[in-house]
Amino acid sequence: MSADNHPPPPSADWELAGRRTVRFGVAYAVAAAAVVPLFTWATRNPGGGLALPLVLLLGNIVITALLLVGILGLLVSMVVWLVQTAKLQYGAPAGGHLGYWGIVAFTLLFVAAYLQPPALGTAGALLISSGERLLGVTLLIAGVTHTRRWIGRRTETHVPAESAVLLSSRPTAEDWSSEWDPDVDREIERRRSR
């Protein structure tokens, strides 16, 4: 903790991991939701000739790629966000951070989506598993967003002293200043005249 008993502000990594968790969650939700209309369209148009299997194959490849990229990105960013949040010193609400609960709910519903009873049939299992995935990722996004806002409200009340401000890695206009130091100029001239 700093001298004025305020915890340090959240790192840029924490902010980035939170944003990426939400973005990958949205990508995964869109891909999970796209399965249902594709399946519905395919079952209502069974005699489509060669075009139907081609559309189904391409749609399945795109949706599978989105699901894989979404879930891998979501898992990585979710773990980074979880570790970074655990390091923060802002405390937690009485029931714990909703982001943690969202991660637990997402994990449970993600696993449950693959454990469907065989009596449901293909259509029923697909609808229920898609619904479970969507509900899980929605709870995850809502929890992470709530925790980010909860911690954000606590950091707004704390403005660090000038010496405690972390330097940004982004260049400013001052960094690109073209003013030349006269002492450096004299040193260059002195070395040239040798």
C-alpha positions, -999 to 999 in steps of 0.1 A, spaced: 0 0 0 11 36 -5 19 60 22 -16 75 22 -32 41 28 -48 38 -6 -42 7 -27 -24 11 -60 -46 16 -90 -54 -15 -111 -28 -23 -137 -32 -19 -174 -30 -57 -176 -61 -60 -154 -80 -35 -176 -70 -53 -208 -78 -87 -194 -113 -75 -184 -120 -60 -218 -108 -91 -236 -128 -114 -213 -159 -95 -223 -150 -94 -260 -142 -131 -263 -173 -138 -243 -194 -119 -268 -177 -137 -297 -184 -171 -281 -220 -162 -274 -226 -151 -310 -211 -184 -322 -231 -205 -297 -263 -187 -307 -255 -192 -345 -258 -229 -341 -295 -228 -335 -306 -209 -367 -283 -230 -389 -297 -262 -375 -333 -250 -378 -328 -239 -414 -312 -273 -422 -340 -293 -407 -367 -273 -425 -350 -275 -459 -340 -312 -461 -342 -315 -499 -318 -287 -509 -297 -308 -533 -260 -300 -533 -263 -265 -520 -277 -275 -486 -247 -297 -476 -223 -271 -488 -239 -243 -468 -241 -266 -438 -204 -276 -441 -192 -240 -445 -215 -227 -418 -203 -255 -395 -166 -247 -402 -171 -210 -395 -191 -216 -363 -166 -242 -351 -137 -218 -357 -155 -190 -339 -163 -213 -310 -127 -225 -307 -112 -190 -310 -138 -177 -286 -134 -204 -260 -96 -203 -261 -94 -166 -259 -120 -165 -232 -102 -191 -211 -68 -173 -214 -82 -138 -207 -105 -151 -179 -75 -167 -161 -54 -136 -165 -83 -114 -153 -89 -138 -123 -52 -137 -112 -50 -99 -117 -82 -93 -97 -70 -115 -69 -39 -92 -66 -60 -61 -62 -63 -46 -27 -97 -30 -30 -115 -57 -11 -148 -73 -22 -185 -69 -17 -201 -89 11 -211 -118 -12 -178 -118 -31 -170 -104 -65 -197 -112 -91 -169 -118 -116 -158 -149 -96 -194 -161 -94 -198 -155 -132 -167 -176 -139 -180 -205 -117 -215 -203 -134 -199 -202 -169 -177 -233 -161 -206 -253 -146 -230 -244 -175 -203 -251 -201 -197 -286 -187 -235 -292 -184 -239 -283 -221 -220 -314 -230 -238 -337 -206 -272 -339 -222 -294 -370 -217 -298 -391 -249 -336 -391 -246 -337 -355 -257 -329 -362 -293 -306 -341 -315 -328 -310 -317 -336 -309 -280 -300 -315 -270 -288 -288 -293 -313 -262 -281 -306 -269 -244 -269 -270 -248 -269 -237 -268 -291 -222 -241 -268 -233 -213 -238 -219 -231 -255 -186 -238 -267 -183 -202 -232 -192 -188 -214 -167 -210 -240 -140 -202 -235 -146 -165 -197 -144 -170 -199 -111 -189 -223 -96 -164 -201 -107 -134 -169 -94 -149 -185 -61 -160 -200 -57 -125 -166 -64 -108 -148 -40 -131 -173 -12 -124 -172 -19 -86 -134 -16 -85 -135 13 -109 -158 33 -85 -132 27 -58 -103 39 -79 -121 71 -89 -122 82 -53 -85 78 -50 -64 101 -71 -27 92 -66 -2 119 -57 20 132 -85 49 110 -75 27 79 -74 14 83 -109 25 54 -131 42 63 -163 23 54 -194 39 34 -222 21 56 -247 41 85 -261 29 120 -255 36 153 -273 62 161 -247 81 129 -256 83 140 -292 94 176 -283 120 188 -308 138 212 -283 175 206 -283 196 207 -252 223 233 -255 247 214 -232 244 184 -256 251 207 -285 282 222 -268 295 186 -261 290 176 -297 310 207 -309 337 201 -283 342 165 -295 342 176 -332 370 201 -326 394 175 -312 
